[in-house]
Amino acid sequence: MAGRNLAIILGRLGRDPEIRYSQQGTAVCNMSVATNEAWIDKQGQKQEKAEFHRITAFGKTAENCSKYLSKGSQVYVEGKLQTSTYDKEGQTHYSTSIIANLVQFLGGGKQQQQNQGGGSRQQQQQQQPVLPRDDYQDDLPF
C-alpha cells in the first residue's frame, strides 16, 4: 500500500518572507504561516490558539512569494511534511516544515497593504487587473 504525504495550510504570514539563493542559484524562500483555532472549554470560556508552520518554497514560487507577500498576507499552501534533525550542545533536535509545491496568494499582498494607508476603496479596486471578457468565457464548463 502506497502512502501520501500531503499538508494543506490556510493562514496568514507571521513575518515577511526571507529569500536566499543556494550555491546552484536556486531561490529558497522561508515563511512562517499562522493558523488559528478557537473553542469553548468546559467552563464555557472561549479559548484561542495560534499554530505557526514553517514553509519553504523553491524556484520561481520562492521568488514570487518574496516579491508579493508580506507579514499578514493570507495564503493557501499545499506541500509535503519534512522533518530534519540537528545537534545543539550534544542534544538532537527535530524540526518539521512544509515543502511547498503550491502557494496561492489570497489577497493582502504588499501592493494592497501599501494602499490601505490612503485612497478610497474605489481607487484600490481600480488598481486590480480586470481580464477582458473573452479571456474567461473559454473556461466555462458548458
Backbone bond lengths (Angstrom), bond angles and torsions (degrees), N, CA, C in turn:
res aa  C-N    CA-C-N  psi(-1)  N-CA   C-N-CA  omega(-1)  CA-C   N-CA-C  phi
1 M - - - 1.447 - - 1.529 108.51 -
2 A 1.305 116.07 129.32 1.463 121.48 -179.57 1.527 109.89 -85.34
3 G 1.308 116.41 148.30 1.460 121.84 178.25 1.517 110.59 -103.11
4 R 1.300 115.11 172.14 1.461 120.85 178.93 1.516 108.61 -139.21
5 N 1.305 117.06 129.41 1.451 123.74 178.59 1.523 107.16 -109.43
6 L 1.324 116.63 100.30 1.463 121.33 -176.57 1.520 109.36 -137.39
7 A 1.318 115.72 127.08 1.462 121.68 176.12 1.520 108.04 -122.22
8 I 1.335 116.78 135.51 1.462 122.79 178.02 1.520 107.62 -126.43
9 I 1.325 116.41 126.02 1.458 122.50 -178.46 1.518 108.93 -128.72
10 L 1.319 116.23 135.36 1.458 122.67 173.44 1.526 105.95 -127.09
11 G 1.318 116.39 113.66 1.460 119.05 -176.43 1.511 111.83 -167.70
12 R 1.330 114.84 -163.83 1.466 122.17 -178.74 1.521 109.96 -119.73
13 L 1.345 115.61 145.52 1.448 120.57 178.09 1.521 110.45 -65.64
14 G 1.324 115.81 132.08 1.454 121.78 179.55 1.515 112.75 -84.77
15 R 1.327 117.05 -15.59 1.464 122.63 177.33 1.526 107.64 -158.17
16 D 1.320 116.54 168.95 1.460 120.64 177.74 1.532 109.72 -64.43
17 P 1.342 117.17 144.18 1.464 119.93 177.61 1.531 110.64 -63.10
18 E 1.314 116.16 147.67 1.464 121.98 177.99 1.523 108.15 -115.22
19 I 1.340 116.18 122.11 1.461 119.80 -178.86 1.523 109.77 -111.10
20 R 1.315 114.53 145.27 1.450 122.25 173.65 1.527 106.58 -146.70
21 Y 1.312 115.43 171.80 1.460 119.60 -179.37 1.521 109.63 -124.72
22 S 1.329 116.25 136.86 1.462 121.32 179.16 1.531 108.71 -72.33
23 Q 1.328 116.34 171.44 1.463 120.71 178.23 1.523 111.46 -61.93
24 Q 1.330 116.47 -25.57 1.465 120.68 178.55 1.530 112.15 -84.78
25 G 1.341 117.19 -3.47 1.463 121.37 178.59 1.516 114.32 92.52
26 T 1.317 118.49 7.03 1.461 122.32 179.39 1.527 110.00 -79.32
27 A 1.325 116.67 131.33 1.465 121.31 177.20 1.522 109.52 -72.22
28 V 1.346 115.85 136.34 1.458 122.67 177.77 1.520 107.01 -130.29
29 C 1.327 116.86 120.95 1.465 121.29 -178.45 1.526 109.17 -116.90
30 N 1.334 115.35 126.64 1.463 121.34 176.77 1.519 108.82 -106.51
31 M 1.331 115.70 134.11 1.461 122.33 -179.32 1.513 109.14 -136.63
32 S 1.314 115.36 160.41 1.454 122.33 173.44 1.529 106.80 -122.81
33 V 1.327 116.31 121.17 1.465 121.06 -178.84 1.524 108.64 -113.68
34 A 1.324 115.55 128.72 1.463 121.54 -179.24 1.522 110.00 -98.84
35 T 1.330 115.02 135.39 1.461 121.39 171.19 1.527 107.04 -118.36
36 N 1.320 117.03 146.63 1.461 122.16 -177.01 1.512 110.84 -115.50
37 E 1.321 114.51 146.69 1.461 121.93 177.51 1.524 107.36 -133.66
38 A 1.319 117.37 136.39 1.469 121.55 177.76 1.524 108.95 -130.41
39 W 1.342 116.24 144.31 1.454 121.51 178.70 1.520 109.07 -156.04
40 I 1.321 115.02 167.10 1.472 122.14 175.80 1.524 107.41 -104.57
41 D 1.337 116.96 125.22 1.459 120.30 -178.76 1.534 110.84 -81.32
42 K 1.323 116.62 -179.01 1.464 122.11 -176.62 1.520 112.96 -62.72
43 Q 1.322 117.39 -25.68 1.467 121.59 178.70 1.526 111.81 -87.04
44 G 1.330 118.14 2.60 1.458 121.81 179.10 1.524 114.14 82.88
45 Q 1.328 117.13 10.74 1.463 121.57 179.96 1.530 109.80 -91.77
46 K 1.329 114.96 138.88 1.462 119.81 177.09 1.527 108.76 -74.39
47 Q 1.322 115.85 129.91 1.458 123.01 178.11 1.522 108.69 -117.52
48 E 1.320 116.41 146.06 1.459 121.78 177.08 1.514 109.74 -134.88
49 K 1.321 114.77 147.84 1.454 120.19 178.14 1.519 108.66 -144.39
50 A 1.320 115.89 134.89 1.461 121.70 174.37 1.517 108.57 -105.87
51 E 1.296 115.99 135.55 1.462 122.22 177.22 1.526 107.04 -116.42
52 F 1.317 117.06 130.52 1.463 121.46 179.76 1.516 109.63 -103.62
53 H 1.328 116.35 132.90 1.455 123.30 -177.03 1.525 109.29 -117.05
54 R 1.327 116.38 131.59 1.463 120.73 175.29 1.521 108.19 -80.52
55 I 1.335 115.73 129.29 1.463 121.71 179.48 1.522 108.02 -122.71
56 T 1.343 116.89 135.90 1.453 122.30 175.01 1.514 108.42 -125.72
57 A 1.333 115.95 128.02 1.466 122.09 177.41 1.525 108.30 -120.74
58 F 1.321 116.70 152.83 1.456 122.31 -177.56 1.521 111.16 -124.88
59 G 1.337 116.02 160.67 1.456 123.07 172.01 1.513 113.83 64.53
60 K 1.324 115.03 -139.59 1.470 121.54 -177.25 1.532 111.07 -63.57
61 T 1.318 117.03 -35.58 1.468 120.33 176.94 1.520 109.76 -60.02
62 A 1.322 117.29 -43.26 1.468 121.45 178.86 1.521 110.73 -62.04
63 E 1.322 117.29 -44.67 1.467 121.03 -179.75 1.521 111.12 -62.91
64 N 1.332 117.19 -42.50 1.464 120.53 179.69 1.529 111.55 -66.70
65 C 1.315 116.92 -39.26 1.468 119.78 177.84 1.523 110.23 -61.11
66 S 1.323 115.95 -45.03 1.464 120.37 -179.40 1.527 111.36 -65.09
67 K 1.312 116.27 -36.51 1.465 121.14 -176.04 1.530 112.90 -76.60
68 Y 1.327 117.63 -39.77 1.464 120.77 -169.62 1.527 115.32 -108.11
69 L 1.328 118.74 -14.32 1.462 120.25 -176.32 1.525 111.28 -105.89
70 S 1.306 115.60 154.49 1.460 122.03 174.56 1.523 108.39 -150.46
71 K 1.323 115.64 173.49 1.461 120.77 -179.96 1.530 109.70 -51.43
72 G 1.336 116.36 131.06 1.460 122.15 179.72 1.515 114.49 94.33
73 S 1.340 118.33 -14.05 1.462 121.26 178.73 1.521 109.95 -62.72
74 Q 1.330 116.57 139.23 1.460 120.68 178.05 1.521 108.95 -91.13
75 V 1.343 116.19 133.95 1.460 121.66 -177.83 1.525 111.12 -138.03
76 Y 1.316 113.97 155.20 1.463 123.39 171.04 1.526 105.34 -115.32
77 V 1.319 117.20 125.31 1.462 121.54 -175.97 1.523 109.71 -124.87
78 E 1.334 115.98 132.80 1.463 122.65 170.12 1.513 107.49 -119.87
79 G 1.316 115.53 138.61 1.451 119.33 178.65 1.509 110.96 -174.48
80 K 1.326 114.51 -161.24 1.463 120.08 -179.87 1.521 109.29 -122.19
81 L 1.324 116.09 148.14 1.458 121.95 176.44 1.523 109.29 -77.34
82 Q 1.333 114.73 138.03 1.460 119.76 176.95 1.525 108.42 -139.61
83 T 1.313 116.63 127.55 1.456 121.91 179.51 1.518 109.25 -107.98
84 S 1.323 115.66 131.46 1.461 120.84 176.55 1.522 108.50 -120.40
85 T 1.325 115.66 159.50 1.461 120.71 179.36 1.519 109.25 -122.73
86 Y 1.326 115.27 152.00 1.461 120.79 173.68 1.524 107.81 -150.88
87 D 1.316 115.07 154.29 1.463 121.49 178.89 1.513 109.59 -101.54
88 K 1.328 115.11 133.94 1.455 120.82 177.18 1.522 107.23 -137.47
89 E 1.310 115.98 117.06 1.458 122.74 -179.88 1.534 111.98 53.83
90 G 1.325 115.39 42.06 1.458 120.24 175.92 1.518 115.17 82.72
91 Q 1.327 117.93 -1.65 1.467 120.64 179.39 1.529 109.65 -111.98
92 T 1.326 115.46 141.35 1.457 121.13 177.34 1.523 109.47 -85.32
93 H 1.338 115.71 129.44 1.463 122.33 177.97 1.524 108.81 -117.25
94 Y 1.320 115.59 149.76 1.456 121.89 -179.85 1.525 109.27 -117.05
95 S 1.319 115.64 141.92 1.458 121.11 178.88 1.530 108.35 -134.85
96 T 1.314 116.75 124.95 1.460 121.29 179.83 1.516 109.48 -108.90
97 S 1.322 116.42 132.41 1.462 121.02 177.70 1.528 109.00 -136.91
98 I 1.311 114.50 168.33 1.463 121.16 177.13 1.517 107.61 -105.94
99 I 1.322 116.65 124.04 1.453 122.38 175.27 1.528 106.03 -90.71
100 A 1.326 115.92 108.52 1.468 121.58 -172.00 1.522 111.54 -77.09
101 N 1.330 115.00 133.88 1.460 119.32 168.76 1.528 110.25 -112.21
102 L 1.342 117.00 -8.84 1.463 122.18 176.22 1.526 108.45 -148.54
103 V 1.325 115.65 127.08 1.461 121.56 173.68 1.522 106.66 -129.94
104 Q 1.329 115.90 116.23 1.467 120.60 177.36 1.516 108.46 -105.47
105 F 1.340 116.00 129.49 1.458 122.18 178.58 1.524 107.99 -84.82
106 L 1.319 117.10 123.53 1.462 121.19 -175.39 1.522 112.71 -104.18
107 G 1.288 117.56 14.08 1.460 120.51 178.30 1.504 111.09 113.93
108 G 1.310 114.84 169.43 1.451 120.30 179.06 1.507 113.11 74.59
109 G 1.354 117.86 30.40 1.447 121.12 178.71 1.513 112.18 -75.74
110 K 1.333 116.80 -174.92 1.462 122.34 -176.54 1.517 111.91 -57.28
111 Q 1.331 117.58 -46.30 1.472 121.10 -178.44 1.519 110.98 -60.19
112 Q 1.321 117.93 -47.05 1.461 121.74 -177.75 1.520 110.97 -67.26
113 Q 1.332 118.37 -39.47 1.453 121.25 -179.26 1.518 111.26 -67.22
114 Q 1.332 117.89 -34.02 1.462 120.63 177.08 1.514 110.34 -67.96
115 N 1.325 116.95 -32.02 1.467 121.04 -178.85 1.521 112.99 -78.18
116 Q 1.321 119.07 -16.49 1.451 120.98 -176.07 1.525 112.06 -66.06
117 G 1.324 117.12 -24.03 1.452 120.58 -179.11 1.519 113.06 -69.49
118 G 1.286 119.22 -27.07 1.460 121.00 -177.59 1.503 111.03 -154.42
119 G 1.314 115.93 166.87 1.448 121.03 179.34 1.507 111.74 90.23
120 S 1.301 115.24 153.33 1.455 120.31 -178.95 1.522 110.23 -83.66
121 R 1.320 115.26 167.06 1.464 120.49 177.80 1.523 110.12 -61.48
122 Q 1.323 116.81 -36.60 1.454 120.59 -179.67 1.527 110.05 -64.59
123 Q 1.335 118.48 -40.79 1.452 121.12 178.48 1.521 110.39 -64.51
124 Q 1.327 117.40 -39.49 1.450 120.78 -179.77 1.522 110.56 -67.17
125 Q 1.322 117.60 -37.78 1.461 120.67 179.43 1.520 110.38 -68.49
126 Q 1.321 118.31 -32.84 1.456 121.02 -179.41 1.519 111.58 -67.12
127 Q 1.315 118.13 -24.02 1.452 121.31 -179.10 1.519 111.98 -78.68
128 Q 1.319 118.12 -15.35 1.452 121.06 178.70 1.530 109.07 -74.72
129 P 1.346 117.93 134.83 1.463 119.29 -179.96 1.524 111.22 -67.15
130 V 1.308 115.42 142.68 1.462 121.94 178.60 1.520 107.49 -117.80
131 L 1.334 116.47 125.68 1.456 120.36 178.88 1.522 110.46 -77.13
132 P 1.341 116.80 141.06 1.458 118.44 173.31 1.524 109.90 -61.82
133 R 1.307 116.80 149.54 1.456 122.39 -174.76 1.531 112.70 -55.23
134 D 1.314 118.74 -37.79 1.460 121.67 -178.14 1.524 112.53 -65.72
135 D 1.333 118.41 -25.54 1.458 120.92 -175.66 1.519 113.04 -69.54
136 Y 1.307 118.82 -30.10 1.459 118.23 -175.40 1.516 113.75 -109.01
137 Q 1.312 119.32 -8.72 1.466 120.31 178.29 1.522 111.73 -68.38
138 D 1.343 117.64 -28.62 1.452 120.54 -179.83 1.536 112.14 -69.01
139 D 1.335 117.90 -17.57 1.458 120.90 -177.80 1.519 113.00 -87.35
140 L 1.315 118.91 -4.56 1.451 120.87 -177.77 1.524 110.12 -70.42
141 P 1.323 117.90 138.78 1.466 121.11 -175.64 1.517 113.92 -78.92
142 F 1.305 119.62 1.22 1.469 120.14 -179.20 1.493 111.33 -132.29
